Amino acid sequence: MITKGNKQTAVDRVAARSSHGRGDPRPGAPASERPFDGGRAAWPRGAIALLVTAAVLLSACHSGSPGPSPTSSVSDASRTTTPSSPAEVARRQALAAYRAMWSDMAVAARTADYRSPLLPQHAAGKALSILVRGLYTDKRMGIVGKGHPVTNARVVRLSPPASPTRAFIVDCFDDTHWLNYKVTGGLQNKVPGGLHHTTATVADINGVWKVIQLHVETSGTCRGPSPSP
């Protein structure tokens, strides 16, 4: 944990508690698409006569032999498209849940709302406890978070492989632009954000994927956007 006197980043404070760390009606349609308002346009009589004549001629032209009946066809793309495998679906949903968890945390941190109903939407168990306790401490210290974190996450393992209910994620979590501010104004301290090697476990809980374990290391523990596990 990075400590300068009593100064530490919000992510590092969370790390101290858990041996882990912390750190968004279409407009009115154009006139051409709007329904008629019930009024009737005044058509010139000559134009109406021409339309009637054209309709008669077209009917006569097509009355001889019927055209070929339409045949149903399936495009090559639809024939070759196969449904996503359970593993692919699990991978997408786990990453979505992980990213949403951090997004929820960033919103709650704006007011240090440790009771935010957003938090349990994408986090549960130990991970949820880490987020709540971190925000509770921020509230007591008069600290709020401003900015936004950036994730560079990827799934490194699924379990079980054929029909996964758990996903293991590695991330180089970036809180460079997600800093602590005093509620009275101004930065809490001069400790910068940075890149944190992060691991997380995401589980399918009754059909909803949520982060259940979270381990965020101190700033400077990863160098690239996608660290090795």
PyMOL commands that set and color helices and strands:
alter all, ss='L'
color gray80, all
select helices_A, chain A and resi 10-18+31-33+45-61+76-80+86-109+119-122+125-141
alter helices_A, ss='H'
color red, helices_A
select strands_A, chain A and resi 143-147+154-159+166-174+178-182+195-205+208-219
alter strands_A, ss='S'
color yellow, strands_A
deselect
rebuild
show_as cartoon
